[in-house]
Amino acid sequence: MTPAELSRTVLRSVRGAVEEQELSVPVPARIVVQPPPRPGCGDYASNVALQLAKPAGRPAREVAEILQKRLAGSAGIARVEIAGPGF
């Protein structure tokens, strides 16, 4: 899966969470997915949970857990990990 494909997959997960009222946030136009800043922190990373936390009125970890559940079953994604503060 390319970063662009992964970005679209994450965006679909956000849309799904909003449509099913797990999150109440404006859906971003796009989501940036890129290699993590530190080696050993996975293949790709996104800060979408941090971006959505304030509009959702929830902690970023909670938003990340909602998206993690949705992404875990997606084709091309072997594992979804949530980085802690200061990753």
Secondary structure, DSSP 8 states (H G I E B T S, - for coil): --HHHHHHHHHHHHHHHHHTTS--S---S----B--SSTTS-S-B--HHHHHHHHHTS-HHHHHHHHHHHHHTSTT--------TT-
